[in-house]
Amino acid sequence: ASDVYKRQGQTPASEVQLLRNLFEQVATIQEDLQDFPAGLQTLEQSAFLVENDLPAKADWLSKSGNLLLKLNRFTEAEENYAEALKIYRQLAEVNPEAYLTDVGMTLNNLGVLL
């Protein structure tokens, strides 16, 4: 599905959201089955869907950071968490009620790495 949408170049926002949800659900199932490499691969295939949506990109970075952590890829996990934190802080400046929790959770994830 991702190849079709990449070739088209333009995807209606509702379809992008549906695809993001689909990839996220598949990755979550794979994670629940302890297949962390497959979960990460699924998320990586969906990266193009979050490029122009900061909240979705931050969520994607956080979720992929979680999988990288479970794969003992600590440096990459830290990089993803740090980038997610930067985005969440930026979003929290505009809408603290919506994003301060995400800032805290991402700080916690970074703390787990220490």
C-alpha positions as CSV (number, residue, x, y, z in Angstrom):
1,A,0.0,0.0,0.0
2,S,2.8,2.5,0.9
3,D,4.4,2.1,-2.6
4,V,1.1,3.0,-4.3
5,Y,0.7,6.2,-2.3
6,K,4.4,7.1,-2.7
7,R,4.0,6.9,-6.5
8,Q,0.9,9.0,-6.5
9,G,2.6,11.8,-4.6
10,Q,-0.6,13.2,-3.3
11,T,-2.8,11.4,-0.8
12,P,-6.0,12.8,0.8
13,A,-5.4,13.5,4.5
14,S,-8.1,11.0,5.6
15,E,-6.4,8.3,3.7
16,V,-3.0,9.2,5.1
17,Q,-4.5,9.0,8.6
18,L,-6.0,5.6,7.8
19,L,-2.7,4.3,6.5
20,R,-0.9,5.6,9.6
21,N,-3.3,3.9,11.8
22,L,-3.0,0.6,9.9
23,F,0.8,0.7,10.0
24,E,0.7,1.5,13.7
25,Q,-1.7,-1.3,14.5
26,V,0.3,-3.8,12.6
27,A,3.5,-2.6,14.4
28,T,1.8,-2.9,17.8
29,I,0.6,-6.4,17.1
30,Q,4.2,-7.3,16.0
31,E,5.5,-5.8,19.2
32,D,3.0,-7.7,21.3
33,L,4.2,-10.8,19.6
34,Q,7.8,-9.9,20.6
35,D,8.8,-9.5,17.0
36,F,10.5,-6.2,17.5
37,P,12.5,-6.2,14.2
38,A,9.2,-6.7,12.2
39,G,7.5,-4.0,14.2
40,L,10.3,-1.5,13.6
41,Q,10.3,-2.4,9.9
42,T,6.6,-1.8,9.7
43,L,7.0,1.6,11.3
44,E,9.9,2.5,9.0
45,Q,7.7,1.8,6.0
46,S,5.3,4.4,7.3
47,A,7.8,7.2,7.9
48,F,6.8,9.0,4.7
49,L,3.3,9.4,6.1
50,V,4.4,11.6,9.0
51,E,6.9,13.9,7.3
52,N,4.5,16.9,7.1
53,D,2.6,16.4,10.4
54,L,4.6,17.3,13.5
55,P,2.4,15.6,16.1
56,A,2.4,12.4,14.1
57,K,6.1,12.6,13.5
58,A,6.8,13.0,17.2
59,D,4.6,10.0,17.9
60,W,6.3,8.0,15.2
61,L,9.8,8.9,16.6
62,S,8.7,7.9,20.1
63,K,7.2,4.6,19.0
64,S,10.2,3.7,16.9
65,G,12.4,4.7,19.8
66,N,10.6,2.2,22.0
67,L,11.2,-0.6,19.5
68,L,14.9,0.4,19.0
69,L,15.3,0.3,22.8
70,K,13.8,-3.2,22.9
71,L,16.3,-4.2,20.2
72,N,19.2,-2.8,22.3
73,R,19.9,-0.1,19.7
74,F,20.4,2.5,22.4
75,T,22.1,5.2,20.4
76,E,19.3,5.2,17.7
77,A,16.6,5.1,20.4
78,E,18.2,8.1,22.1
79,E,18.3,10.0,18.8
80,N,14.6,9.3,18.1
81,Y,13.6,10.3,21.6
82,A,15.6,13.5,21.5
83,E,14.0,14.5,18.2
84,A,10.6,13.6,19.5
85,L,11.2,15.6,22.6
86,K,12.2,18.7,20.5
87,I,9.0,18.4,18.6
88,Y,6.8,17.8,21.6
89,R,8.4,20.8,23.4
90,Q,7.7,23.0,20.4
91,L,4.1,21.8,20.3
92,A,3.7,22.3,24.1
93,E,4.6,25.9,23.7
94,V,1.5,26.4,21.6
95,N,-0.8,23.9,23.3
96,P,0.6,22.8,26.7
97,E,-2.6,20.9,27.7
98,A,-2.3,18.7,24.7
99,Y,1.5,18.0,24.7
100,L,3.0,18.4,28.2
101,T,2.2,14.8,29.0
102,D,4.1,13.8,25.8
103,V,7.1,15.9,26.9
104,G,7.1,14.1,30.3
105,M,6.7,10.6,28.8
106,T,9.6,11.3,26.3
107,L,11.8,12.6,29.1
108,N,11.0,9.4,31.0
109,N,11.9,7.3,28.0
110,L,15.3,9.1,27.8
111,G,15.8,8.4,31.5
112,V,15.3,4.7,30.9
113,L,18.3,4.8,28.6
114,L,20.6,6.0,31.3
